[in-house]
Amino acid sequence: MIRALLFSLLLASGAAPALAQSSAWPDSLVGGSVPPEAVPLLHEIAGGVSADRIEADIRTLAGFGTRHTLSDTVSATRGIGAARRWYRAQLEQISTDCGGCLEIIEVRETVSGERRIPEPVEVVSILAIQRGTSDPNRMVMMSGDIDSRASDALDGISDAPGANDNASGLAGTLEAARILTQYTFPGSIVYAGLSGEEQGLFGGKHVADMARARNWNIQAVLNNDMIGNSCGIDGVCDNTSARVFSEGTRAVETEREGTMRRYTGGEVDSPSRNVARYVDTMADEYIRNLDIMMIYRNDRFGRGGHHTPFAEAGFPGVRIMETHEHYDRQHQDLRNEDGRHYGDTVEYVDYDYAAKLTALNAVSLAGMAGAPRPPLAVSVSGAVQPSTTLAWDRPLAETNPQHAGVRIWWRLTTDSQWEKSVFVPDNGEARQSYTLENIVIDNYFFGVSSVARDGSESPVVFPGPAGAFE
């Protein structure tokens, strides 16, 4: 009886110069009834990223001396105040270049009484929103951290250039904005400079709280924290790989949803995990010589990043970063001891590598913003049957005019990536379904992604509440 109830519940759930005019996301059906598997425009976007511009931005950010959350906010040349004003000015210039396409907002909250913020300090994060043309409340976000730190987490005075941690992520976010604002997309893209990361992830928490209060539909947060170091403390130099961290089970899962998951699966198919798979796929398709290591953990062992507050608020979030960290260049006072350099300085940043990971972000953001929203109310059935049926709700035509259909995916339960698929054209009905003949439900995991006419595709949605994006 319990199993029957659970299954019934599952079935019911469900570098190019700036352009004077933006290029509209393709809306015509290419190549007949089945959309192409690759989107040529994404190759163009990947090729537009400039390592030189990223280097210039990282050097500027490191040049503020320190960007510690407790540092000077008045000086025009030193401290986090100067850094965030510079970041906002860059966003304003990008918006000017695209004809005012960015809405720039600041999220300000005063924090005090915390272990790393004992006295009142205003934590200021800066967001630029590139509104979608048809579904503006559906958002994908790229974030980098404004702040830096030295050895002492409360030291707001000593130099802490933070060239890689995390000027690299913030510079990458700016560069992605420069590239993607040359185009328009059905969904919105947010470029976020978050503060207070080193003091307790406060900027991300404030923005996530604001997003929930405003009912933002955040489809994915791509948090970039250290994307510029290609030589690690392990002695390995590698500019051909990157890591993507993601949670397996949703942080906001209820007891009832957990019971359903234990009977039907989904431990490794949260929305965050399927965003990570999406990023991996985009690297394979559009970024030359880059392999993604998907880490089945929300973040590094015992450590945290700014995607976590979003995941805790129910928004899918992943951390994108270098594969090989160098701990002498993280959270260290500038010094040399026994011929060994300590400190996060510009000469140790691999700018070409940072550009490669920035391009990965850009194509992932463009792909998700260009695709229809992920399928809603996805369900699966087929117990004690020779075939498996997937069902889903069609996205609204008014907000998803590019929708062409869905792709049904399945994989062995031990596989890390979706392997097999079939495209199912849209039939116009509000509730749609498809049966995989002679595919036994017991042996595979299944999912559904939305597909646009030009071939851009949403992340895969695992059936039931374990995998639902909304």
C-alpha positions in Angstrom: 0.0 0.0 0.0 2.8 2.4 0.8 4.5 1.7 -2.5 1.2 2.2 -4.4 0.7 5.5 -2.6 4.2 6.7 -3.4 3.9 5.9 -7.1 0.5 7.7 -7.2 2.1 10.7 -5.6 5.0 10.7 -8.1 2.6 10.5 -11.0 0.7 13.5 -9.7 3.9 15.7 -9.1 5.1 17.0 -11.4 36.2 39.0 -28.6 33.8 40.8 -30.5 33.2 44.6 -30.3 30.0 45.7 -28.7 27.2 46.0 -31.2 24.9 49.0 -31.6 22.0 46.6 -31.9 21.6 43.3 -30.2 21.3 40.1 -32.2 18.0 38.3 -31.4 18.2 34.7 -30.4 17.2 32.5 -33.4 13.5 31.7 -33.5 13.2 29.8 -36.8 13.1 26.0 -37.0 16.4 24.9 -38.6 16.8 21.7 -40.6 13.2 20.4 -40.5 11.2 19.0 -37.6 14.1 17.9 -35.4 16.2 20.8 -34.0 20.0 20.6 -34.6 22.1 19.1 -31.8 24.5 22.0 -31.8 23.9 25.8 -31.8 26.4 27.6 -34.0 25.8 30.9 -32.1 27.3 29.3 -29.0 30.6 28.7 -30.8 30.6 32.4 -31.7 30.0 33.4 -28.1 32.8 31.1 -26.8 35.2 32.6 -29.3 34.4 36.2 -28.2 36.0 35.9 -24.7 39.2 37.9 -24.3 42.0 36.8 -22.0 43.5 40.3 -22.3 40.4 42.0 -21.0 40.2 39.4 -18.1 43.8 40.1 -17.2 43.3 43.9 -17.2 40.3 43.5 -14.9 42.1 41.1 -12.5 45.1 43.5 -12.3 42.8 46.4 -11.6 41.0 44.5 -8.8 44.2 43.3 -7.3 45.5 46.9 -7.4 43.0 48.0 -4.8 45.3 46.5 -2.2 42.7 44.7 -0.2 39.0 44.1 -0.8 38.3 42.7 2.6 34.7 43.1 3.7 35.9 45.1 6.8 38.3 47.3 4.7 38.1 51.0 3.7 34.8 52.0 2.0 35.7 55.7 1.5 39.0 55.7 -0.4 38.9 56.0 -4.2 41.9 53.7 -4.6 42.0 51.2 -1.8 39.5 48.8 -0.1 36.3 47.1 -0.9 34.4 50.4 -1.4 36.6 51.4 -4.3 36.4 47.9 -5.8 32.7 47.7 -5.8 32.3 51.2 -7.2 34.7 50.2 -10.0 32.7 47.0 -10.6 29.5 49.0 -10.9 31.1 51.5 -13.3 32.2 48.6 -15.5 28.6 47.3 -15.6 27.3 50.8 -16.4 29.7 51.1 -19.3 28.6 47.6 -20.6 25.0 48.7 -20.4 25.8 51.9 -22.3 27.4 49.9 -25.0 24.3 47.7 -25.4 21.9 50.6 -25.4 20.9 50.4 -21.7 20.2 46.6 -21.7 21.2 46.1 -18.1 19.2 46.9 -15.0 21.8 47.5 -12.2 20.7 47.0 -8.6 22.6 46.9 -5.2 21.6 44.6 -2.4 22.7 46.2 0.9 22.4 44.6 4.3 24.1 45.5 7.6 25.7 42.5 9.4 27.0 42.5 13.0 27.5 40.1 15.9 29.0 37.4 13.7 32.2 35.6 14.3 33.9 37.2 11.3 31.8 40.5 11.4 31.7 41.4 15.1 30.9 45.1 14.5 28.2 46.5 12.2 29.3 46.4 8.5 27.3 47.1 5.4 27.6 44.2 3.0 26.9 45.4 -0.6 26.4 43.1 -3.6 25.9 44.5 -7.1 23.8 42.8 -9.7 23.2 43.5 -13.4 20.1 42.0 -15.0 19.8 41.4 -18.7 16.1 40.9 -19.1 14.7 38.2 -21.3 12.5 39.1 -24.3 9.6 36.7 -23.5 10.2 35.1 -20.1 12.0 37.8 -18.0 11.3 36.3 -14.6 13.2 33.1 -15.6 16.8 33.7 -14.7 20.2 32.2 -14.9 23.0 33.8 -12.9 26.8 34.0 -13.0 28.5 35.2 -9.9 31.9 36.1 -8.7 33.1 37.5 -5.3 34.1 41.1 -4.8 35.9 40.5 -1.4 39.3 39.1 -0.6 41.2 38.3 2.7 44.6 37.7 4.2 45.6 35.1 6.8 43.5 36.6 9.6 39.8 36.6 8.6 39.3 39.8 10.6 42.3 41.7 9.1 40.8 44.5 6.9 44.0 46.5 6.7 46.8 44.2 5.4 47.3 43.7 1.6 45.1 41.0 0.2 45.2 41.4 -3.6 43.0 38.3 -4.1 44.1 37.9 -7.8 42.7 34.4 -8.2 40.5 34.3 -5.1 38.4 35.8 -6.4 39.2 38.6 -8.8 39.3 35.8 -11.4 35.6 34.9 -10.9 34.5 38.6 -10.8 36.5 39.4 -13.9 35.0 36.4 -15.7 31.5 37.6 -14.8 32.3 41.0 -16.3 33.7 39.5 -19.4 30.6 37.2 -19.8 28.5 40.4 -19.5 30.4 42.1 -22.3 29.9 39.2 -24.6 26.3 38.2 -23.9 24.9 41.7 -23.9 25.6 41.7 -27.6 22.6 39.3 -28.0 19.1 39.0 -26.7 17.6 35.9 -25.2 14.1 34.7 -24.2 15.2 34.3 -20.5 17.1 36.7 -18.3 20.8 36.6 -17.3 22.1 38.0 -14.1 25.7 39.1 -13.6 26.4 39.2 -9.8 29.2 40.6 -7.8 28.7 39.2 -4.3 30.3 40.5 -1.1 31.0 39.0 2.3 31.9 35.6 1.0 35.0 35.2 3.1 33.1 36.4 6.2 30.3 33.8 6.0 28.6 33.8 2.5 26.5 36.9 3.5 26.2 38.5 0.1 24.8 35.3 -1.5 22.4 34.8 1.4 21.1 38.4 1.0 20.6 38.1 -2.7 18.9 34.7 -2.4 16.6 36.1 0.2 15.8 39.0 -2.1 15.2 36.7 -5.0 12.7 34.6 -3.0 10.9 37.8 -1.8 10.6 39.0 -5.4 9.5 35.5 -6.6 12.4 35.3 -9.1 12.5 32.0 -10.9 16.2 31.3 -10.8 16.9 28.3 -13.0 20.7 28.1 -12.2 23.4 29.9 -10.3 26.9 29.4 -11.7 29.2 30.5 -8.9 32.8 31.1 -10.1 35.2 31.0 -7.2 38.9 30.7 -8.3 39.0 30.1 -12.1 42.5 31.3 -12.8 45.0 28.9 -11.2 46.3 26.1 -13.4 49.3 24.9 -11.3 48.4 23.3 -8.0 50.1 22.6 -4.7 50.0 19.0 -5.7 52.7 19.8 -8.3 50.3 19.3 -11.3 49.9 22.0 -13.9 46.7 21.5 -15.9 44.8 24.0 -18.1 42.6 21.4 -19.7 40.2 20.5 -16.8 37.9 22.2 -14.3 35.7 21.1 -11.4 32.0 21.5 -11.0 30.6 20.9 -7.5 26.9 20.3 -6.9 24.5 18.9 -4.2 23.0 15.5 -4.8 19.8 15.8 -2.7 18.0 19.1 -2.4 18.7 21.1 0.7 15.0 22.0 0.9 13.6 18.5 0.5 10.7 17.8 2.8 10.2 14.5 4.8 7.5 13.5 2.4 9.7 14.2 -0.7 12.5 12.3 0.9 10.3 9.2 1.3 9.3 9.4 -2.3 13.0 9.7 -3.4 14.0 6.7 -1.4 11.4 4.6 -3.3 11.9 6.0 -6.8 15.5 7.4 -6.9 16.9 10.9 -7.3 19.8 10.9 -4.8 22.1 12.1 -7.6 19.6 14.0 -9.7 18.8 17.2 -7.9 18.4 20.3 -10.2 21.8 21.4 -9.1 23.3 18.1 -10.1 21.6 18.3 -13.5 22.9 21.8 -14.0 26.4 20.4 -13.4 25.7 17.8 -16.1 24.6 20.5 -18.4 27.8 22.5 -17.8 29.8 19.3 -18.5 27.9 18.8 -21.8 28.5 22.4 -22.9 32.2 22.0 -22.3 32.3 18.9 -24.5 30.4 20.6 -27.3 31.7 24.2 -27.3 34.9 24.6 -25.4 38.0 23.2 -27.0 40.3 21.0 -24.9 38.4 21.3 -21.6 37.2 18.3 -19.6 34.8 18.7 -16.6 35.3 16.8 -13.4 31.9 16.6 -11.8 32.3 16.4 -8.0 29.4 14.7 -6.2 29.6 17.1 -3.2 28.2 20.6 -2.7 31.6 22.1 -2.3 35.2 21.1 -1.3 35.5 19.0 1.8 34.6 21.2 4.9 34.6 24.4 2.8 31.9 26.6 1.3 31.1 29.0 -1.6 28.5 31.5 -2.7 26.3 28.9 -4.5 25.4 27.3 -1.2 23.0 30.1 0.1 21.1 29.8 -3.2 20.9 26.0 -2.9 19.7 26.4 0.7 17.0 28.7 -0.5 15.8 26.2 -3.1 17.6 27.6 -6.2 19.8 25.2 -8.3 23.4 26.2 -7.8 26.9 24.9 -8.7 30.5 25.9 -8.1 32.8 26.2 -11.1 36.5 26.3 -10.4 40.0 25.2 -11.2 41.0 21.5 -10.7 44.3 22.1 -8.9 44.3 24.6 -6.1 47.4 26.1 -4.6 46.9 26.7 -0.9 49.9 29.0 -0.5 48.0 31.4 -2.7 44.8 31.4 -0.7 44.0 33.3 2.5 47.7 34.1 3.0 49.6 37.3 4.1 52.0 38.4 1.4 55.5 37.0 2.3 58.4 34.8 1.3 59.6 32.1 3.7 62.4 29.7 2.9 62.3 30.6 -0.7 58.5 29.9 -0.9 56.0 32.6 -2.0 52.8 33.1 -0.1 49.9 35.3 -1.2 47.4 35.6 -4.0 49.2 37.8 -6.5 48.7 38.5 -10.2 51.9 36.7 -11.5 50.4 33.3 -10.6 47.2 33.7 -12.6 46.8 31.8 -15.9 44.7 34.3 -17.9 44.1 32.0 -20.8 42.8 29.4 -18.5 40.5 32.0 -16.8 39.2 32.9 -20.3 38.5 29.3 -21.1 36.4 28.9 -17.9 34.7 32.2 -18.6 33.7 30.9 -22.1 32.3 27.8 -20.5 30.1 30.0 -18.3 29.0 32.2 -21.3 27.8 29.3 -23.4 26.1 27.7 -20.5 24.2 30.9 -19.6 23.3 31.5 -23.3 22.2 28.0 -23.8 19.9 28.0 -20.8 18.6 31.5 -21.4 17.9 30.6 -25.0 16.2 27.4 -24.3 12.6 27.1 -23.1 12.1 26.8 -19.4 12.7 23.3 -18.0 9.7 20.9 -18.2 7.2 21.1 -15.4 5.4 18.4 -13.4 7.6 15.6 -14.9 6.4 12.1 -14.0 7.4 8.6 -14.9 5.4 5.4 -14.8 5.9 1.8 -15.9 6.1 -0.5 -12.8 5.5 -4.1 -13.7 5.4 -3.2 -17.4 7.8 -3.8 -20.4 7.8 -0.1 -21.2 8.3 3.3 -19.5 6.1 6.4 -19.9 7.3 10.0 -19.2 4.8 12.8 -18.9 5.2 16.6 -18.6 3.4 19.9 -18.8 4.1 22.0 -21.9 5.6 25.5 -21.1 3.4 28.4 -21.9 3.6 29.5 -25.5 3.5 33.2 -24.6 6.7 33.0 -22.6 8.4 30.2 -24.6 7.8 30.9 -28.3 11.0 29.1 -29.2 9.7 25.8 -27.8 10.0 22.9 -30.3 9.5 19.9 -28.1 11.3 17.9 -25.5 14.1 15.3 -25.4 13.5 12.2 -23.3 16.7 11.0 -21.7 17.7 7.8 -19.9 20.9 6.3 -18.5 22.0 3.3 -16.4 21.7 4.0 -12.7 25.5 3.7 -12.3 26.3 6.2 -15.2 27.2 9.8 -14.3 25.9 11.4 -17.4 22.8 11.1 -19.5 23.6 8.8 -22.4 20.5 8.0 -24.6 17.8 10.2 -25.8 14.9 10.7 -28.3 13.4 14.0 -29.4 9.6 14.3 -29.1 8.0 17.2 -31.1 5.6 19.5 -29.3 2.0 18.5 -30.1 0.4 21.7 -28.6 -1.4 20.0 -25.8 -1.0 21.3 -22.2 -0.1 17.8 -20.8 2.1 15.6 -23.0 3.6 12.1 -22.7 5.8 9.6 -24.5 6.3 5.9 -24.0 9.7 4.2 -24.4 8.8 0.7 -25.7 10.8 -2.2 -24.2 12.7 0.1 -21.8 12.1 -1.3 -18.3 11.7 1.4 -15.7 13.6 -0.6 -13.1 16.9 -0.6 -14.9 17.4 3.1 -15.8 17.1 6.7 -14.6 14.9 9.0 -16.8 14.6 12.7 -17.4 13.1 15.3 -19.8 14.6 18.5 -21.2 13.0 21.3 -23.2 14.3 22.0 -26.7 14.2 25.2 -28.7 13.8 25.4 -32.5 17.5 26.3 -32.9 18.6 23.3 -30.8 19.3 25.1 -27.5 18.2 22.9 -24.6 17.4 23.2 -20.9 19.0 21.1 -18.2 17.4 17.7 -17.8 14.6 17.4 -15.2 14.4 14.2 -13.2 10.8 13.1 -12.5 9.1 14.1 -9.2 10.1 16.6 -6.5 13.7 15.3 -6.3 14.5 16.8 -9.7 11.9 19.6 -10.1 13.3 23.0 -11.0 10.2 24.8 -9.7 
